[in-house]
Amino acid sequence: MADTHLLAPCPDSPNCVSSLATQSDKRAAPLQVASDRESSLKKLEGLLGDLPRVEYDVVGQSRIQARFTSRILRFVDDVTFYVRDNGVVEVRSASRAGYWDLGANRRRVESLREQLSEKDPDDRTSQQHAFKNAEHRA
């Protein structure tokens, strides 16, 4: 499948970002989550399940379709994640309504990137900290 078909293209309006966009104002870097598809999907599902006002569906073996609802005005943004075999996550975040999103979709993608890096199960520092706490309790 050609990369351009992994995610829907962003519209001309400034209310969408995508890791596959060719225009610099719509481009967001893909998410570096884990080293394989299964681990990335699991980590991404865990994060989405912890977030407020988010509903999501796993579609097939490599795609998650999520709906983020804003707290006050209840706007819905659609976020699609496509997880490659190597664990890299292509992402597209777009507003359902309105012309301009005031940068909300870009901030969402960057916030997800930050939260996923904090939840890194491969982080040896976190594992060592947990081990030291277990030793201290013993």
C-alpha positions as CSV (number, residue, x, y, z in Angstrom):
1,M,0.0,0.0,0.0
2,A,1.4,3.4,-0.9
3,D,2.2,5.7,2.0
4,T,-0.2,8.3,0.7
5,H,-3.1,5.9,1.2
6,L,-2.3,4.9,4.8
7,L,-4.1,8.0,6.2
8,A,-6.7,10.3,4.6
9,P,-5.1,13.5,3.3
10,C,-5.7,16.8,5.2
11,P,-8.2,19.2,3.7
12,D,-7.2,22.7,2.6
13,S,-8.5,24.2,5.9
14,P,-6.0,24.7,8.7
15,N,-7.6,22.2,11.1
16,C,-5.6,19.1,10.5
17,V,-2.1,17.7,10.9
18,S,-0.7,14.4,9.5
19,S,2.6,12.6,9.6
20,L,2.1,11.9,5.9
21,A,1.3,15.5,4.9
22,T,3.6,17.0,2.3
23,Q,2.8,20.7,3.3
24,S,5.0,21.9,6.1
25,D,2.1,23.6,7.9
26,K,0.2,20.4,8.1
27,R,3.1,18.0,8.7
28,A,3.7,16.4,12.1
29,A,6.4,13.8,12.8
30,P,5.3,10.2,13.2
31,L,5.2,8.8,16.7
32,Q,8.2,6.6,17.7
33,V,6.4,4.3,20.2
34,A,8.0,0.8,20.3
35,S,10.1,-1.4,18.0
36,D,7.3,-3.5,16.7
37,R,3.6,-3.2,15.7
38,E,2.2,-5.3,18.6
39,S,4.0,-3.3,21.3
40,S,3.2,0.0,19.8
41,L,-0.5,-0.9,19.5
42,K,-0.6,-2.1,23.1
43,K,1.1,1.1,24.4
44,L,-1.1,3.3,22.3
45,E,-4.3,1.6,23.5
46,G,-3.2,1.9,27.1
47,L,-2.7,5.6,26.7
48,L,-6.0,6.2,24.9
49,G,-7.8,4.2,27.5
50,D,-6.4,6.4,30.3
51,L,-7.4,9.7,28.6
52,P,-10.6,11.5,29.4
53,R,-13.3,12.1,26.7
54,V,-11.6,9.7,24.2
55,E,-13.3,6.8,22.5
56,Y,-11.5,4.5,20.1
57,D,-11.8,1.4,18.0
58,V,-9.0,-0.9,16.8
59,V,-9.6,-1.5,13.1
60,G,-7.8,-4.5,11.7
61,Q,-4.3,-5.4,12.8
62,S,-2.6,-2.0,12.4
63,R,-5.1,0.9,12.7
64,I,-6.8,2.7,15.6
65,Q,-9.6,5.2,15.0
66,A,-10.1,7.6,18.0
67,R,-12.6,10.4,18.7
68,F,-11.4,13.2,21.1
69,T,-14.2,15.4,22.5
70,S,-13.3,18.8,23.8
71,R,-14.3,19.5,27.4
72,I,-16.3,22.7,27.1
73,L,-17.7,23.1,23.6
74,R,-17.9,19.3,22.9
75,F,-16.1,19.5,19.5
76,V,-15.1,16.2,18.2
77,D,-11.7,15.6,16.5
78,D,-10.9,12.4,14.7
79,V,-7.5,10.9,15.2
80,T,-6.3,8.0,13.1
81,F,-3.2,6.0,14.0
82,Y,-1.6,3.6,11.5
83,V,1.1,1.4,13.1
84,R,3.8,0.1,10.8
85,D,5.6,-3.3,11.2
86,N,8.6,-1.5,12.8
87,G,6.4,0.1,15.5
88,V,6.4,3.6,14.0
89,V,3.0,5.2,14.2
90,E,1.7,7.4,11.4
91,V,-0.9,9.8,12.8
92,R,-3.6,12.2,11.5
93,S,-5.6,14.5,13.7
94,A,-8.4,16.6,12.2
95,S,-11.4,18.6,13.4
96,R,-14.8,17.4,12.3
97,A,-16.3,20.9,12.2
98,G,-15.0,24.4,11.8
99,Y,-12.4,26.0,9.6
100,W,-9.6,26.7,12.0
101,D,-8.7,24.7,15.1
102,L,-6.4,27.2,16.8
103,G,-3.6,24.6,16.7
104,A,-5.5,22.1,18.8
105,N,-4.7,19.1,16.6
106,R,-1.0,19.8,16.5
107,R,-0.9,20.2,20.3
108,R,-2.8,16.9,20.7
109,V,-0.3,15.0,18.5
110,E,2.7,16.6,20.4
111,S,1.0,15.8,23.8
112,L,0.5,12.2,22.7
113,R,4.1,12.0,21.7
114,E,5.2,13.3,25.1
115,Q,2.8,11.0,27.1
116,L,3.9,8.0,25.1
117,S,7.6,8.7,25.8
118,E,6.8,9.0,29.5
119,K,5.0,5.6,29.5
120,D,8.0,3.8,27.9
121,P,8.1,0.2,29.3
122,D,11.6,-0.2,27.9
123,D,12.9,2.7,30.0
124,R,15.6,1.1,32.2
125,T,15.5,3.9,34.7
126,S,11.8,3.2,35.5
127,Q,12.5,-0.5,35.7
128,Q,15.5,0.1,38.0
129,H,13.5,2.4,40.2
130,A,10.7,-0.2,40.5
131,F,13.3,-2.9,41.3
132,K,14.9,-0.7,44.1
133,N,11.4,-0.1,45.6
134,A,10.7,-3.8,45.6
135,E,14.1,-4.5,47.3
136,H,13.3,-1.8,49.9
137,R,10.0,-3.3,50.8
138,A,11.4,-6.9,51.1
